Amino acid sequence: MLTAVKSWPTSVSGKDFEVVLYRARPDDYPKELYEPWYKDPLYRYLDVKSILVYVGGAGMGDTVMINPLFNALKKAWPESHITWIGECKNSIRCLMEESGLIDDIFCTHVRKHRPSAIPEYIRWYKEGRRMGEADLFIDTQRQFVPSLLFSLCFKYKHRIGYSSKCFFSDWKFKEPDRHKVHDTFQTLILARRLGIEPPDPLHRILIPENFEQIAGDLWERYGFGEAVAMFPYSA
């Protein structure tokens, strides 16, 4: 899914190597898979006020790929309360909350689903009891164990996911050649299955106005002629 764009030979500490810039190809599922779902969209029949989205860990690169899903959910249910379940850096959390794409986050991260993670599973169960029943639970994971545990720990009316051949979901769908599809569309297929068409433009990172004001003030204060910005946590 990567296409080489340009390369630069370089040397550091006497060692020669080559830096290569790659572009990710936006490989999508065939339209024949998801276009029929738009004809009679399932989401129009669902009364959704609360949504749980299990994302897992996320840096800036992951957020770029996942935000079309959150944009699609807000497009379908603008008044819904969206809770991100997983772990993200404070900068990512602030950006997502300030831009209005999520309303809350249950911070949890399990590196390996082993007996040592039992205390975290207990937190899941307690949080699930505190939250009560959600209208919609979206599971973006692809592994059997976390899908099973979330089914046991959280209460929900409807669920959509693709792990274990959608064994834990209300709706089943085929995923031809999933390994060839870009991560963005692997996640977006969950919204499409509900009949929600992707927003335009697809990747739309909303920058809060106060962020723009802070950046503008810094620029004016220090009077940079040129600047290079390096954003942490970008993959």
Buried (B, 14 or more C-beta within 10 A) or exposed (E): EEEEEEEEEEEEEEEEEEEEEEEEEEBBBEEEBBEEBEEEBBBEEBEBEBBBBBBBEBBBBBBBBBBBBBBBBBBBBEEBBBBBBBBBBEBBBEBBBBBEBBBEBBEBEBEEBEEEBEEBBEBBEEBBEEBEEBBBBBBBBEEBBBBBBBBEBBBBBBBBBBBBEBEBBBBEBEBEEEEEBBBBBBBBBBBBBBBBBBBEEBEEEBEBEEBEEEEEEEEEEEEEEEEEEEEEBEE
